[in-house]
Amino acid sequence: MLNRLLPFFISFLMPLLTQAQPYDLVIKNGRVVDGTGNPWVYADVAIQNGRIVQVGVVPAADAKRTIDATGLIVAPGFIDVHTHVEGSLEVQPGAPNFIYDGVTTMITGNCGGSSANLRTFFDTLRMQGISVNLGSLIGHNTVRMRVMKMAFREPTAREQTEMEALVEQAMKDGAVGLSTGLIYTPGTYARTPEVVNLAKMASRYGGVYASHIRNEGQNVKQAIEEAIQISREAKIPVEISHFKVASKPLWGKSTETVELVEAARREGLDVTVDQYPYTASSTSLESIVPSWALADGDSAVLNRFRDPVTRAKIRTEMLDGLARNLRKNYDYAVVASYKPDTTFNGLSISAINEKMGRKRSAATEADLIMELMERAQLKRIQMVYHTMSETDVETILRYPNTMIASDAGVAKLGVGMPHPRAYGTNARVLGRYVRERHVIPLEEAIRRMTSLPAQRFRLQDRGLLRPGYAADIVLFDEKAVSDKATYDLPHAYTTGISWVLVNGTPVVENNQHTGKRPGQVLLGPGYSKK
């Protein structure tokens, strides 16, 4: 209760405490879009001690420093609810690809994969400093691996209890909820009751359930229904990650998948979704291979690949999957990062097959996929998959309960061929879908990037430009903001976002990263100091 009331106490007391001294910073002459979805207004924003203390008319003389925002939009900092920054944020704590795209807060630990020890992870980030605020989910796959490794079976009662205890500890360590990646191993081996019981534990501590659902193609409706069932049985808010229709025969069916979510909400279930605004996804190469073939550890997987009979069975299932999705080959699957041979980066599986002088056939390409995995010693091979339609992207974007998310990590400039969403997700929405295609209004787009995700993940003092709230603020030119990253040339920062403040400190100042690290670790409602 105290956390919920804190912004209101601050908004009442802050003007009284700061009357006798100038504000640290005042943003003047900008058009304020406050994050509620309301129309923009001309207003000044005053900041003191990292928090917003006034929105309205503020004399310049009352400020130690003034930013002239003439011609610019002043908005809350963007909150990216779906990232994967474990390992990369520690290496690049400035998170430039996110910061230049206006992101001031991110949620990591998605798709079932998180740090196994969140308390240690958080302590590391605090000690080194980070430029963005960060909260984390606890990943189901991470928990299952610790208890069951890669076992393809249901947990015993003891194993289930151990997994629940790990989720409980993570919630006490500050997790904002539980995530699943039911399309990935070992999550794909889990049945619904296993997940429900873990979600109940997260719910007990005020957490959210975020899910990369079990299928995003032919069985996407059943997968959505499973997420809704988990919400119903565990009594937990559900966030369906990177909502999409990734199967050519189902293109245009997003109206039906959106309706499944809306029907759940009419039932009284708190279900929302997030989306990256692109027609291609990005995940590992192993997602093409039947999950049963990836069970029981690396040696077992390699033995299956090398056994002619088992290999033929794997190949047949892979080809069946192609046929169900009306595809003749793997030209839609493009390598983003392949460490054993970087000349493959940016090439499709079909192109690599041709480059190697092999027979042009889907079967040969299926064998090539297994060979590439063997050569990489089964380590992750990042891919970009062109599987979606523009019509579905826009339909999902129009849905009021859709948030914007990158599904990215901290990119290393010039390394590999990552998905362009790592650099330009928010700018793409503001430039392409707001300014150019008029899919949603500016104020609505900003609501989806700010107050809606703050509400979803219970970030009580973020996502709005209001007195008492943290001074996470973005200034941009709505006529110029643009994503520059493409599939062919993905390493390009967003342009048009000239200022980014995190907790009142400029991290981007006149289009340049300052190198400052004012970000905070944001802890979930179940956090305990013990």
ABEGO torsion letter per residue (X at the ends): XAAAAAAAAAAAAAAAAAAABBBABBBBGBBBBAGAGBBBBBBBBBBBGGBBABBEBBBAAABABBBBABGBBBBBBBBBABBBABGAAAABAAGAAAAAAGBABBBBGBGGBBBABAAAAAAAAAAAEBABBBBBBBBAAAAAAAAAEABBBBBBAAAAAAAAAAAAAAAAAGBAEBBBBAABOAAAABBAAAAAAAAAAAAAAGBBBBBBBABABAAAAAAAAAAAAAAAAAGBBBBBBGBBBBBAAABGAAAAAAAAAAAAAAAGBBBBBBBBBBABBBBBAAAABBAAAABGEAAAAAAAAABAAAAAAAAAAAAAAAAAAGBABAAABBBABBAABAAABGBBAAAAAAAAGBBBBAAAAAAAAAAAAAAAGGBBBBBBBBABBAAAAAAAAABAABBBBAGBBBBBBGBEBBBAAAAAAAAAAAAAAAAAAGABBAAAAAAAABAAAAAAAGBAABGBBBBGBBBBBBBBBAAABBBABBAABABBBBBGBABBBBGGBBABBGGBBAGBBABBBBBBAABBAX
